[in-house]
Amino acid sequence: MSDTTDAQPPEGFSADWLALREDADHRARNLQLTHQLIEWTEPLDNLHVVELGAGTGSNFRYLSPRLGHAQHWTLYDNDPLLLSAMTQRLRGWCDQHGYGFRADAYSVQVDAEHFNAQVTWQQCDLANSLTTLPLAEAHLVTGSALLDLTSAAWLELLARYCIFHHCATLFVLNYNGHVQWHEPLRTDAQITNLLNAHQLKDKGFGPALGPQAHAFFEENLSIRHRVFTGDSHWQLDHESLDLQQALVNGWGPAAIEQDSTAQPMVAEWMEQRTAAVTEKQSSLQVGHTDVLGLPPSQL
């Protein structure tokens, strides 16, 4: 499930799609919130992390080297195909960075100079099984590009469950509805409006909150936790042309699905945007917001 939202291609959440967006995701992460989380974890002897909608482990690959400690991650996703790619993706990442790597069928061990991590994963219907997840031992609950897929009822339950278990939370890369192209076209705003309306469709969790999800989660979490938010916008230029084309290819059909009468306008927009990408004359910002929550016992 691990993805999303703002940039979903027509074929769904494939491992190839997640790999395509990973560099942009990592560049966009809000460094201030990451540093606040690192400071919060410093007194801990070890770190237990639960990740929701983990995909192929991109969020783990970003956070684990920065968090230090002896770490234990439990990764949940409802897509067995994504989880089946986990070992290969983590092995390649460890090879790239010179980390030690051991694996069996459903777990890996990563060993590095400044951290080590045991990583296990399992398939889970997150929409209906949230309160069955073992958060009692978790220090941190995290996820990437997830909240905007979910409903108000699910987000309210997530906040209450994390508060009950005194877990820190970090949910990153939540689409916030803002898209800015360079150079702009007269129809860009219409496309974005249709996309944002399409984001409110049921993605498996009930009617999605889409661009408003991060604010709703912040509101519910702040009842008991101290909550911080920060920008994590994608900045896509000539080095991200494949990702830009995937966005065009995904957003166009979503806009037509939202309003079939807009098809001629959308087709023209897709043609113009594809030409700009092909000519390497395209860049854009896609808005995201990260949300960090810290329980009062650790402030």
Order of alpha helices (4+ residues) and beta strands (2+ residues): alpha-alpha-beta-alpha-beta-alpha-alpha-beta-beta-beta-alpha-beta-alpha-beta-alpha-alpha-beta-beta-alpha-alpha-beta
